[in-house]
């Protein structure tokens, strides 16, 4: 197996872990949606979203990684809000 194949295998394993973690996150999101409905709270909480994005950006080392993580998390947040409805 060449180096590229090995690296792609690594990516496949990481993708599997990421999917499992996202599915766990989505399960919690659905519970949050139920709580918000019971309490009459809106799905969108701009302050919470900003805090999540701030933490995500802080996890990265350089500007490119910060931007990439923020982009991914904006998509995760958008999908999460749909699941909360």
ChimeraX attribute file (.defattr): number of C-alpha atoms within 10 A of each C-alpha:
attribute: neighborCount
match mode: 1-to-1
recipient: residues
	/A:1	5
	/A:2	6
	/A:3	8
	/A:4	9
	/A:5	10
	/A:6	11
	/A:7	11
	/A:8	11
	/A:9	12
	/A:10	12
	/A:11	12
	/A:12	12
	/A:13	12
	/A:14	12
	/A:15	12
	/A:16	12
	/A:17	12
	/A:18	12
	/A:19	12
	/A:20	12
	/A:21	12
	/A:22	14
	/A:23	12
	/A:24	11
	/A:25	13
	/A:26	19
	/A:27	15
	/A:28	14
	/A:29	20
	/A:30	17
	/A:31	13
	/A:32	15
	/A:33	21
	/A:34	15
	/A:35	13
	/A:36	15
	/A:37	14
	/A:38	9
	/A:39	9
	/A:40	9
	/A:41	12
	/A:42	11
	/A:43	16
	/A:44	12
	/A:45	10
	/A:46	9
	/A:47	9
	/A:48	10
	/A:49	14
	/A:50	11
	/A:51	11
	/A:52	16
	/A:53	20
	/A:54	13
	/A:55	12
	/A:56	18
	/A:57	20
	/A:58	13
	/A:59	12
	/A:60	15
	/A:61	9
	/A:62	10
	/A:63	10
	/A:64	10
	/A:65	15
	/A:66	17
	/A:67	14
	/A:68	14
	/A:69	18
	/A:70	19
	/A:71	13
	/A:72	12
	/A:73	18
	/A:74	15
	/A:75	12
	/A:76	14
	/A:77	17
	/A:78	11
	/A:79	13
	/A:80	21
	/A:81	17
	/A:82	12
	/A:83	16
	/A:84	21
	/A:85	13
